[in-house]
């Protein structure tokens, strides 16, 4: 990218930061993330990946209220937060695609020792992944959604407090 374009982008970022990022911001109206819902083309394969490989316990499986025959299932990702999935039998949803306005990746914080253990499990399982900055592992789930395992504590990113 041209240096002038980069400077303009940084100037715009600084303008927005100065206008909206308040040191004395009010408390959020939200209690937290209840769940994030993704799609699964194969329920059992998804359970094996998230529960057996990534160690996120399966907490519930129910019928999707919006589509008869569809399974809505949940994994515990800590602190009362859930990762949910739907399958839609009979519908051809096509492959996962990163699109503007869609999911880019889901970052999940894990303890550093867990990060190392999960990295070793990914290697042993032959799962393609990319390590960044010594604290992030990026990988794709069986349906192609990008997942980041982050060894930083909740509310921090690469040593910077972001919460």
Steps between C-alpha positions, in 0.01 A plus 500: 500500500620851420650688802257789447206257511636344820538844658141588407374173649689563825370858515142375460556232766636767737200727430251225579697390808511859632129552442360172633752333733419647841722440803196536724266283291182369661447133580375289212130425476592137421571222750729313260491278194229239551602306190638540152328274247677343203393239246595134498470266204565194720398505867721213616807631315445841661466341846819300451688814392383738771464257791766237434767714333449850643361380836182711503238282674172437322227636730170442317335380179144604416287534191534837330172684560518663156560191283353158581760224497787744551723457805601797715797401716726685742858488629633661818777749420537625857355771723141410411560559128385251241591414145191370321441325170207420274485235235238532227438153356360515151631847423808550285665788680821479300852540639598753765603838358649807665294788369464866587260514792559133584715322753873549452611295798400403851773563761485287814727566798673200655760473775861495368554137611175403323612692190818291483310174561244583231774600257663160556165327443451693173845394382441136599164503320652655186274806521628790292552807715699820516674636810533876544684708762553200727148533641261437209419186307271535199329192359186407311224283639365209293263735315766763433421758770819663626569457872774672698631351823647791693728452803438858615261552793146616436498877442860511373660465160875477453560673835250782440184528706210513256205469736 
